[in-house]
Amino acid sequence: MEYSIQLIQQSLFILLIYIAPLFLILLIAGILISILQAMFQIHEGSILYVSKLSIAILYFFVVGRDFYNNLMSLIINIFNGR
């Protein structure tokens, strides 16, 4: 029971470290792009989605290797039973 709680804590910690900053970045970018669209009276909804997707892809290019390494170490620990 204690081992499973420890694994859940590790996985939630990895999500918190890598996914929470992405959500904050996307939130700020969405607000800024919406303000710019309102200022210039652009009524195209796809601009917001394309920009958020581009930012998310760029984010994973920057932190992807570290995220992958931490996720793989968690998976290896799960299968090794440590």
Phi and psi restraints in degrees (range 20) as a CNS / XPLOR table:
assign (resid 1 and name C) (resid 2 and name N)
       (resid 2 and name CA) (resid 2 and name C) 1.0 -65.6 20.0 2
assign (resid 2 and name N) (resid 2 and name CA)
       (resid 2 and name C) (resid 3 and name N) 1.0 -36.3 20.0 2
assign (resid 2 and name C) (resid 3 and name N)
       (resid 3 and name CA) (resid 3 and name C) 1.0 -65.8 20.0 2
assign (resid 3 and name N) (resid 3 and name CA)
       (resid 3 and name C) (resid 4 and name N) 1.0 -41.2 20.0 2
assign (resid 3 and name C) (resid 4 and name N)
       (resid 4 and name CA) (resid 4 and name C) 1.0 -67.9 20.0 2
assign (resid 4 and name N) (resid 4 and name CA)
       (resid 4 and name C) (resid 5 and name N) 1.0 -37.0 20.0 2
assign (resid 4 and name C) (resid 5 and name N)
       (resid 5 and name CA) (resid 5 and name C) 1.0 -65.1 20.0 2
assign (resid 5 and name N) (resid 5 and name CA)
       (resid 5 and name C) (resid 6 and name N) 1.0 -39.1 20.0 2
assign (resid 5 and name C) (resid 6 and name N)
       (resid 6 and name CA) (resid 6 and name C) 1.0 -64.4 20.0 2
assign (resid 6 and name N) (resid 6 and name CA)
       (resid 6 and name C) (resid 7 and name N) 1.0 -40.7 20.0 2
assign (resid 6 and name C) (resid 7 and name N)
       (resid 7 and name CA) (resid 7 and name C) 1.0 -66.0 20.0 2
assign (resid 7 and name N) (resid 7 and name CA)
       (resid 7 and name C) (resid 8 and name N) 1.0 -40.0 20.0 2
assign (resid 7 and name C) (resid 8 and name N)
       (resid 8 and name CA) (resid 8 and name C) 1.0 -64.1 20.0 2
assign (resid 8 and name N) (resid 8 and name CA)
       (resid 8 and name C) (resid 9 and name N) 1.0 -40.6 20.0 2
assign (resid 8 and name C) (resid 9 and name N)
       (resid 9 and name CA) (resid 9 and name C) 1.0 -64.0 20.0 2
assign (resid 9 and name N) (resid 9 and name CA)
       (resid 9 and name C) (resid 10 and name N) 1.0 -41.8 20.0 2
assign (resid 9 and name C) (resid 10 and name N)
       (resid 10 and name CA) (resid 10 and name C) 1.0 -64.3 20.0 2
assign (resid 10 and name N) (resid 10 and name CA)
       (resid 10 and name C) (resid 11 and name N) 1.0 -43.1 20.0 2
assign (resid 10 and name C) (resid 11 and name N)
       (resid 11 and name CA) (resid 11 and name C) 1.0 -67.5 20.0 2
assign (resid 11 and name N) (resid 11 and name CA)
       (resid 11 and name C) (resid 12 and name N) 1.0 -39.2 20.0 2
assign (resid 11 and name C) (resid 12 and name N)
       (resid 12 and name CA) (resid 12 and name C) 1.0 -67.1 20.0 2
assign (resid 12 and name N) (resid 12 and name CA)
       (resid 12 and name C) (resid 13 and name N) 1.0 -34.3 20.0 2
assign (resid 12 and name C) (resid 13 and name N)
       (resid 13 and name CA) (resid 13 and name C) 1.0 -65.4 20.0 2
assign (resid 13 and name N) (resid 13 and name CA)
       (resid 13 and name C) (resid 14 and name N) 1.0 -41.8 20.0 2
assign (resid 13 and name C) (resid 14 and name N)
       (resid 14 and name CA) (resid 14 and name C) 1.0 -63.3 20.0 2
assign (resid 14 and name N) (resid 14 and name CA)
       (resid 14 and name C) (resid 15 and name N) 1.0 -42.5 20.0 2
assign (resid 14 and name C) (resid 15 and name N)
       (resid 15 and name CA) (resid 15 and name C) 1.0 -63.0 20.0 2
assign (resid 15 and name N) (resid 15 and name CA)
       (resid 15 and name C) (resid 16 and name N) 1.0 -41.1 20.0 2
assign (resid 15 and name C) (resid 16 and name N)
       (resid 16 and name CA) (resid 16 and name C) 1.0 -64.7 20.0 2
assign (resid 16 and name N) (resid 16 and name CA)
       (resid 16 and name C) (resid 17 and name N) 1.0 -41.1 20.0 2
assign (resid 16 and name C) (resid 17 and name N)
       (resid 17 and name CA) (resid 17 and name C) 1.0 -69.4 20.0 2
assign (resid 17 and name N) (resid 17 and name CA)
       (resid 17 and name C) (resid 18 and name N) 1.0 -38.2 20.0 2
assign (resid 17 and name C) (resid 18 and name N)
       (resid 18 and name CA) (resid 18 and name C) 1.0 -104.3 20.0 2
assign (resid 18 and name N) (resid 18 and name CA)
       (resid 18 and name C) (resid 19 and name N) 1.0 -31.7 20.0 2
assign (resid 18 and name C) (resid 19 and name N)
       (resid 19 and name CA) (resid 19 and name C) 1.0 -92.2 20.0 2
assign (resid 19 and name N) (resid 19 and name CA)
       (resid 19 and name C) (resid 20 and name N) 1.0 -33.9 20.0 2
assign (resid 19 and name C) (resid 20 and name N)
       (resid 20 and name CA) (resid 20 and name C) 1.0 -61.2 20.0 2
assign (resid 20 and name N) (resid 20 and name CA)
       (resid 20 and name C) (resid 21 and name N) 1.0 -43.6 20.0 2
assign (resid 20 and name C) (resid 21 and name N)
       (resid 21 and name CA) (resid 21 and name C) 1.0 -63.3 20.0 2
assign (resid 21 and name N) (resid 21 and name CA)
       (resid 21 and name C) (resid 22 and name N) 1.0 -34.2 20.0 2
assign (resid 21 and name C) (resid 22 and name N)
       (resid 22 and name CA) (resid 22 and name C) 1.0 -63.2 20.0 2
assign (resid 22 and name N) (resid 22 and name CA)
       (resid 22 and name C) (resid 23 and name N) 1.0 -44.4 20.0 2
assign (resid 22 and name C) (resid 23 and name N)
       (resid 23 and name CA) (resid 23 and name C) 1.0 -62.6 20.0 2
assign (resid 23 and name N) (resid 23 and name CA)
       (resid 23 and name C) (resid 24 and name N) 1.0 -39.6 20.0 2
assign (resid 23 and name C) (resid 24 and name N)
       (resid 24 and name CA) (resid 24 and name C) 1.0 -66.2 20.0 2
assign (resid 24 and name N) (resid 24 and name CA)
       (resid 24 and name C) (resid 25 and name N) 1.0 -41.4 20.0 2
assign (resid 24 and name C) (resid 25 and name N)
       (resid 25 and name CA) (resid 25 and name C) 1.0 -63.4 20.0 2
assign (resid 25 and name N) (resid 25 and name CA)
       (resid 25 and name C) (resid 26 and name N) 1.0 -43.5 20.0 2
assign (resid 25 and name C) (resid 26 and name N)
       (resid 26 and name CA) (resid 26 and name C) 1.0 -67.6 20.0 2
assign (resid 26 and name N) (resid 26 and name CA)
       (resid 26 and name C) (resid 27 and name N) 1.0 -34.3 20.0 2
assign (resid 26 and name C) (resid 27 and name N)
       (resid 27 and name CA) (resid 27 and name C) 1.0 -64.6 20.0 2
assign (resid 27 and name N) (resid 27 and name CA)
       (resid 27 and name C) (resid 28 and name N) 1.0 -47.3 20.0 2
assign (resid 27 and name C) (resid 28 and name N)
       (resid 28 and name CA) (resid 28 and name C) 1.0 -64.8 20.0 2
assign (resid 28 and name N) (resid 28 and name CA)
       (resid 28 and name C) (resid 29 and name N) 1.0 -43.4 20.0 2
assign (resid 28 and name C) (resid 29 and name N)
       (resid 29 and name CA) (resid 29 and name C) 1.0 -63.1 20.0 2
assign (resid 29 and name N) (resid 29 and name CA)
       (resid 29 and name C) (resid 30 and name N) 1.0 -40.6 20.0 2
assign (resid 29 and name C) (resid 30 and name N)
       (resid 30 and name CA) (resid 30 and name C) 1.0 -62.6 20.0 2
assign (resid 30 and name N) (resid 30 and name CA)
       (resid 30 and name C) (resid 31 and name N) 1.0 -41.6 20.0 2
assign (resid 30 and name C) (resid 31 and name N)
       (resid 31 and name CA) (resid 31 and name C) 1.0 -65.6 20.0 2
assign (resid 31 and name N) (resid 31 and name CA)
       (resid 31 and name C) (resid 32 and name N) 1.0 -44.4 20.0 2
assign (resid 31 and name C) (resid 32 and name N)
       (resid 32 and name CA) (resid 32 and name C) 1.0 -64.8 20.0 2
assign (resid 32 and name N) (resid 32 and name CA)
       (resid 32 and name C) (resid 33 and name N) 1.0 -42.9 20.0 2
assign (resid 32 and name C) (resid 33 and name N)
       (resid 33 and name CA) (resid 33 and name C) 1.0 -67.1 20.0 2
assign (resid 33 and name N) (resid 33 and name CA)
       (resid 33 and name C) (resid 34 and name N) 1.0 -37.6 20.0 2
assign (resid 33 and name C) (resid 34 and name N)
       (resid 34 and name CA) (resid 34 and name C) 1.0 -65.0 20.0 2
assign (resid 34 and name N) (resid 34 and name CA)
       (resid 34 and name C) (resid 35 and name N) 1.0 -38.4 20.0 2
assign (resid 34 and name C) (resid 35 and name N)
       (resid 35 and name CA) (resid 35 and name C) 1.0 -65.1 20.0 2
assign (resid 35 and name N) (resid 35 and name CA)
       (resid 35 and name C) (resid 36 and name N) 1.0 -43.2 20.0 2
assign (resid 35 and name C) (resid 36 and name N)
       (resid 36 and name CA) (resid 36 and name C) 1.0 -64.6 20.0 2
assign (resid 36 and name N) (resid 36 and name CA)
       (resid 36 and name C) (resid 37 and name N) 1.0 -39.1 20.0 2
assign (resid 36 and name C) (resid 37 and name N)
       (resid 37 and name CA) (resid 37 and name C) 1.0 -64.2 20.0 2
assign (resid 37 and name N) (resid 37 and name CA)
       (resid 37 and name C) (resid 38 and name N) 1.0 -38.0 20.0 2
assign (resid 37 and name C) (resid 38 and name N)
       (resid 38 and name CA) (resid 38 and name C) 1.0 -69.4 20.0 2
assign (resid 38 and name N) (resid 38 and name CA)
       (resid 38 and name C) (resid 39 and name N) 1.0 -38.2 20.0 2
assign (resid 38 and name C) (resid 39 and name N)
       (resid 39 and name CA) (resid 39 and name C) 1.0 -65.1 20.0 2
assign (resid 39 and name N) (resid 39 and name CA)
       (resid 39 and name C) (resid 40 and name N) 1.0 -43.0 20.0 2
assign (resid 39 and name C) (resid 40 and name N)
       (resid 40 and name CA) (resid 40 and name C) 1.0 -95.0 20.0 2
assign (resid 40 and name N) (resid 40 and name CA)
       (resid 40 and name C) (resid 41 and name N) 1.0 5.0 20.0 2
assign (resid 40 and name C) (resid 41 and name N)
       (resid 41 and name CA) (resid 41 and name C) 1.0 53.9 20.0 2
assign (resid 41 and name N) (resid 41 and name CA)
       (resid 41 and name C) (resid 42 and name N) 1.0 49.0 20.0 2
assign (resid 41 and name C) (resid 42 and name N)
       (resid 42 and name CA) (resid 42 and name C) 1.0 -97.9 20.0 2
assign (resid 42 and name N) (resid 42 and name CA)
       (resid 42 and name C) (resid 43 and name N) 1.0 123.5 20.0 2
assign (resid 42 and name C) (resid 43 and name N)
       (resid 43 and name CA) (resid 43 and name C) 1.0 -109.9 20.0 2
assign (resid 43 and name N) (resid 43 and name CA)
       (resid 43 and name C) (resid 44 and name N) 1.0 42.4 20.0 2
assign (resid 43 and name C) (resid 44 and name N)
       (resid 44 and name CA) (resid 44 and name C) 1.0 -107.4 20.0 2
assign (resid 44 and name N) (resid 44 and name CA)
       (resid 44 and name C) (resid 45 and name N) 1.0 116.6 20.0 2
assign (resid 44 and name C) (resid 45 and name N)
       (resid 45 and name CA) (resid 45 and name C) 1.0 -77.1 20.0 2
assign (resid 45 and name N) (resid 45 and name CA)
       (resid 45 and name C) (resid 46 and name N) 1.0 -23.0 20.0 2
assign (resid 45 and name C) (resid 46 and name N)
       (resid 46 and name CA) (resid 46 and name C) 1.0 -72.4 20.0 2
assign (resid 46 and name N) (resid 46 and name CA)
       (resid 46 and name C) (resid 47 and name N) 1.0 -19.6 20.0 2
assign (resid 46 and name C) (resid 47 and name N)
       (resid 47 and name CA) (resid 47 and name C) 1.0 -61.1 20.0 2
assign (resid 47 and name N) (resid 47 and name CA)
       (resid 47 and name C) (resid 48 and name N) 1.0 -41.6 20.0 2
assign (resid 47 and name C) (resid 48 and name N)
       (resid 48 and name CA) (resid 48 and name C) 1.0 -65.0 20.0 2
assign (resid 48 and name N) (resid 48 and name CA)
       (resid 48 and name C) (resid 49 and name N) 1.0 -45.6 20.0 2
assign (resid 48 and name C) (resid 49 and name N)
       (resid 49 and name CA) (resid 49 and name C) 1.0 -68.7 20.0 2
assign (resid 49 and name N) (resid 49 and name CA)
       (resid 49 and name C) (resid 50 and name N) 1.0 -41.6 20.0 2
assign (resid 49 and name C) (resid 50 and name N)
       (resid 50 and name CA) (resid 50 and name C) 1.0 -65.7 20.0 2
assign (resid 50 and name N) (resid 50 and name CA)
       (resid 50 and name C) (resid 51 and name N) 1.0 -40.5 20.0 2
assign (resid 50 and name C) (resid 51 and name N)
       (resid 51 and name CA) (resid 51 and name C) 1.0 -67.7 20.0 2
assign (resid 51 and name N) (resid 51 and name CA)
       (resid 51 and name C) (resid 52 and name N) 1.0 -39.9 20.0 2
assign (resid 51 and name C) (resid 52 and name N)
       (resid 52 and name CA) (resid 52 and name C) 1.0 -66.1 20.0 2
assign (resid 52 and name N) (resid 52 and name CA)
       (resid 52 and name C) (resid 53 and name N) 1.0 -39.7 20.0 2
assign (resid 52 and name C) (resid 53 and name N)
       (resid 53 and name CA) (resid 53 and name C) 1.0 -64.9 20.0 2
assign (resid 53 and name N) (resid 53 and name CA)
       (resid 53 and name C) (resid 54 and name N) 1.0 -40.8 20.0 2
assign (resid 53 and name C) (resid 54 and name N)
       (resid 54 and name CA) (resid 54 and name C) 1.0 -63.8 20.0 2
assign (resid 54 and name N) (resid 54 and name CA)
       (resid 54 and name C) (resid 55 and name N) 1.0 -41.7 20.0 2
assign (resid 54 and name C) (resid 55 and name N)
       (resid 55 and name CA) (resid 55 and name C) 1.0 -65.4 20.0 2
assign (resid 55 and name N) (resid 55 and name CA)
       (resid 55 and name C) (resid 56 and name N) 1.0 -40.9 20.0 2
assign (resid 55 and name C) (resid 56 and name N)
       (resid 56 and name CA) (resid 56 and name C) 1.0 -65.4 20.0 2
assign (resid 56 and name N) (resid 56 and name CA)
       (resid 56 and name C) (resid 57 and name N) 1.0 -41.2 20.0 2
assign (resid 56 and name C) (resid 57 and name N)
       (resid 57 and name CA) (resid 57 and name C) 1.0 -64.9 20.0 2
assign (resid 57 and name N) (resid 57 and name CA)
       (resid 57 and name C) (resid 58 and name N) 1.0 -43.1 20.0 2
assign (resid 57 and name C) (resid 58 and name N)
       (resid 58 and name CA) (resid 58 and name C) 1.0 -62.7 20.0 2
assign (resid 58 and name N) (resid 58 and name CA)
       (resid 58 and name C) (resid 59 and name N) 1.0 -39.9 20.0 2
assign (resid 58 and name C) (resid 59 and name N)
       (resid 59 and name CA) (resid 59 and name C) 1.0 -60.6 20.0 2
assign (resid 59 and name N) (resid 59 and name CA)
       (resid 59 and name C) (resid 60 and name N) 1.0 -43.8 20.0 2
assign (resid 59 and name C) (resid 60 and name N)
       (resid 60 and name CA) (resid 60 and name C) 1.0 -74.4 20.0 2
assign (resid 60 and name N) (resid 60 and name CA)
       (resid 60 and name C) (resid 61 and name N) 1.0 -22.3 20.0 2
assign (resid 60 and name C) (resid 61 and name N)
       (resid 61 and name CA) (resid 61 and name C) 1.0 -68.6 20.0 2
assign (resid 61 and name N) (resid 61 and name CA)
       (resid 61 and name C) (resid 62 and name N) 1.0 -34.2 20.0 2
assign (resid 61 and name C) (resid 62 and name N)
       (resid 62 and name CA) (resid 62 and name C) 1.0 -76.9 20.0 2
assign (resid 62 and name N) (resid 62 and name CA)
       (resid 62 and name C) (resid 63 and name N) 1.0 -48.5 20.0 2
assign (resid 62 and name C) (resid 63 and name N)
       (resid 63 and name CA) (resid 63 and name C) 1.0 -106.7 20.0 2
assign (resid 63 and name N) (resid 63 and name CA)
       (resid 63 and name C) (resid 64 and name N) 1.0 5.8 20.0 2
assign (resid 63 and name C) (resid 64 and name N)
       (resid 64 and name CA) (resid 64 and name C) 1.0 -61.6 20.0 2
assign (resid 64 and name N) (resid 64 and name CA)
       (resid 64 and name C) (resid 65 and name N) 1.0 -41.8 20.0 2
assign (resid 64 and name C) (resid 65 and name N)
       (resid 65 and name CA) (resid 65 and name C) 1.0 -64.8 20.0 2
assign (resid 65 and name N) (resid 65 and name CA)
       (resid 65 and name C) (resid 66 and name N) 1.0 -44.1 20.0 2
assign (resid 65 and name C) (resid 66 and name N)
       (resid 66 and name CA) (resid 66 and name C) 1.0 -66.4 20.0 2
assign (resid 66 and name N) (resid 66 and name CA)
       (resid 66 and name C) (resid 67 and name N) 1.0 -41.4 20.0 2
assign (resid 66 and name C) (resid 67 and name N)
       (resid 67 and name CA) (resid 67 and name C) 1.0 -61.1 20.0 2
assign (resid 67 and name N) (resid 67 and name CA)
       (resid 67 and name C) (resid 68 and name N) 1.0 -44.4 20.0 2
assign (resid 67 and name C) (resid 68 and name N)
       (resid 68 and name CA) (resid 68 and name C) 1.0 -62.3 20.0 2
assign (resid 68 and name N) (resid 68 and name CA)
       (resid 68 and name C) (resid 69 and name N) 1.0 -45.0 20.0 2
assign (resid 68 and name C) (resid 69 and name N)
       (resid 69 and name CA) (resid 69 and name C) 1.0 -62.8 20.0 2
assign (resid 69 and name N) (resid 69 and name CA)
       (resid 69 and name C) (resid 70 and name N) 1.0 -43.6 20.0 2
assign (resid 69 and name C) (resid 70 and name N)
       (resid 70 and name CA) (resid 70 and name C) 1.0 -67.5 20.0 2
assign (resid 70 and name N) (resid 70 and name CA)
       (resid 70 and name C) (resid 71 and name N) 1.0 -38.8 20.0 2
assign (resid 70 and name C) (resid 71 and name N)
       (resid 71 and name CA) (resid 71 and name C) 1.0 -67.5 20.0 2
assign (resid 71 and name N) (resid 71 and name CA)
       (resid 71 and name C) (resid 72 and name N) 1.0 -40.4 20.0 2
assign (resid 71 and name C) (resid 72 and name N)
       (resid 72 and name CA) (resid 72 and name C) 1.0 -67.0 20.0 2
assign (resid 72 and name N) (resid 72 and name CA)
       (resid 72 and name C) (resid 73 and name N) 1.0 -37.6 20.0 2
assign (resid 72 and name C) (resid 73 and name N)
       (resid 73 and name CA) (resid 73 and name C) 1.0 -66.1 20.0 2
assign (resid 73 and name N) (resid 73 and name CA)
       (resid 73 and name C) (resid 74 and name N) 1.0 -35.7 20.0 2
assign (resid 73 and name C) (resid 74 and name N)
       (resid 74 and name CA) (resid 74 and name C) 1.0 -64.9 20.0 2
assign (resid 74 and name N) (resid 74 and name CA)
       (resid 74 and name C) (resid 75 and name N) 1.0 -44.1 20.0 2
assign (resid 74 and name C) (resid 75 and name N)
       (resid 75 and name CA) (resid 75 and name C) 1.0 -65.0 20.0 2
assign (resid 75 and name N) (resid 75 and name CA)
       (resid 75 and name C) (resid 76 and name N) 1.0 -40.5 20.0 2
assign (resid 75 and name C) (resid 76 and name N)
       (resid 76 and name CA) (resid 76 and name C) 1.0 -64.0 20.0 2
assign (resid 76 and name N) (resid 76 and name CA)
       (resid 76 and name C) (resid 77 and name N) 1.0 -40.1 20.0 2
assign (resid 76 and name C) (resid 77 and name N)
       (resid 77 and name CA) (resid 77 and name C) 1.0 -64.6 20.0 2
assign (resid 77 and name N) (resid 77 and name CA)
       (resid 77 and name C) (resid 78 and name N) 1.0 -35.7 20.0 2
assign (resid 77 and name C) (resid 78 and name N)
       (resid 78 and name CA) (resid 78 and name C) 1.0 -64.7 20.0 2
assign (resid 78 and name N) (resid 78 and name CA)
       (resid 78 and name C) (resid 79 and name N) 1.0 -45.8 20.0 2
assign (resid 78 and name C) (resid 79 and name N)
       (resid 79 and name CA) (resid 79 and name C) 1.0 -75.0 20.0 2
assign (resid 79 and name N) (resid 79 and name CA)
       (resid 79 and name C) (resid 80 and name N) 1.0 -28.6 20.0 2
assign (resid 79 and name C) (resid 80 and name N)
       (resid 80 and name CA) (resid 80 and name C) 1.0 -80.5 20.0 2
assign (resid 80 and name N) (resid 80 and name CA)
       (resid 80 and name C) (resid 81 and name N) 1.0 -18.1 20.0 2
assign (resid 80 and name C) (resid 81 and name N)
       (resid 81 and name CA) (resid 81 and name C) 1.0 80.1 20.0 2
assign (resid 81 and name N) (resid 81 and name CA)
       (resid 81 and name C) (resid 82 and name N) 1.0 28.0 20.0 2
